[in-house]
Amino acid sequence: MADLLFPVIIFLLASAVLIKSASMAVHSILNLAQELRLTPFVTSFVIAGLVSVLPEFFVGVNSALEGVPEVGLGTLIGNNIVDLTLVLGIIAILGRVIPAQKKGILSTPPFLVAVGMPLVLMLDGNLSRIDGIILVSAAIIYFGWILYNQPLREKKKKNVEWSKLFPDIGMFLVFVGLIFGSSHFVVESAVDIAHGLNVPEIFAGLFLISIGAALPELTFSIQAVMARHKNVALGDVLGNVALDATLSIGVLAIIHPFDVDLIVIGISGLFMIFAAIMLTTFLDSEKRLTRRDGIALIGLFIVFVVLQFVLNAAIHIPVEHVETVAQAVETAAATHP
């Protein structure tokens, strides 16, 4: 266990830089959106969602560049599960009632298609570059459709003072650089921890990295709820989920095509889709997300965690234990014909 001390310290330090940089990047881009008078929907679903996705996106890119794309895939799917269950559950409980967006833009079939598409493409046991191109194309089409159906700027426009934008643009670029750099150390240390604990690398992404990567949107969403901008909180999380399921996984597959463990990822992917269906059902039927819905979503996350740990334990039973049990069964059968 002493060998784990150094990678754990590196993981914690790098994660702290990653989370803080992502939070500051979100604040910088929101200042820009406010100065440009973008609508709350575009600001939350597209702009904040795009920036909030950077931690897990860069984790995916770095994992692909380092030859361990399983870590990136686990992070992206795990982050979506955390967002759809734990994060939305917490903000629903804190906000008591989170109203759905007007016109049901976020709860329509295209959202579910976007979330479910990567799992469908993985059914053949691998993610190819063609799969990646399909996912990236789906992201462009989906967000293009969203922007086409929504006004970009508020009706009361003002002249943009471009000189005021440069400081926020500069800070945003600095924080993006920090996110990319820290994500490299997050991936390396998470892989070392997974090896030290003798668990699959993909579990490092599903649990270690994904929860940390979800903290920026959780922090942003809580602040939005406390400021009574509840639609902004919901839009940020759902925009993040749609981007991770399409753009982020697509880029990961383009950089490093790889075979997929259908047992682990299949169950995780099904949980992700089920959580998305459960959430959109709440939004469609009640036109809002209530505290009761939040408790149900958090309960689903707990079920996911327990099932994954049970599955991991079952998969990694030492071979000698299996052989011992088999011998015991054969002996018993011979003794009692």
Number of C-alpha atoms within 10 A of each C-alpha: 7 6 10 15 11 12 19 16 12 17 25 16 14 21 23 16 19 30 24 16 24 26 21 17 27 24 18 21 21 19 16 22 20 13 17 19 19 20 16 20 23 22 23 27 27 22 22 27 25 21 26 29 27 25 30 31 28 22 34 32 25 25 27 24 14 13 13 20 28 26 28 31 29 27 34 30 27 30 31 33 30 29 29 29 28 25 28 27 27 20 27 27 18 16 22 17 19 26 17 22 18 10 9 12 14 22 21 13 12 16 19 17 17 21 24 21 17 22 20 13 17 19 12 11 13 16 23 20 18 14 22 25 18 18 26 22 14 21 21 14 12 19 16 11 12 18 15 10 11 12 14 16 17 12 10 6 11 10 8 11 10 10 7 12 17 12 11 17 15 12 16 22 13 14 21 21 13 20 26 20 17 24 30 20 21 27 30 19 22 24 24 19 23 19 14 14 11 10 16 17 21 25 25 25 32 28 17 20 27 27 20 19 30 26 22 24 25 24 15 20 26 22 16 20 21 14 9 13 16 22 21 23 30 26 25 28 26 23 24 28 30 28 30 30 27 26 23 28 28 27 22 29 27 21 19 20 20 19 13 19 13 16 11 18 21 17 15 23 24 14 22 28 22 17 21 24 19 17 22 23 15 17 22 15 9 12 18 20 27 22 18 13 22 27 18 17 26 20 14 20 23 13 12 19 14 11 14 17 12 11 14 15 12 10 13 11 10 10 8 9 10 11 11 11 11 12 12 12 12 12 11 11 10 9 8 7 5
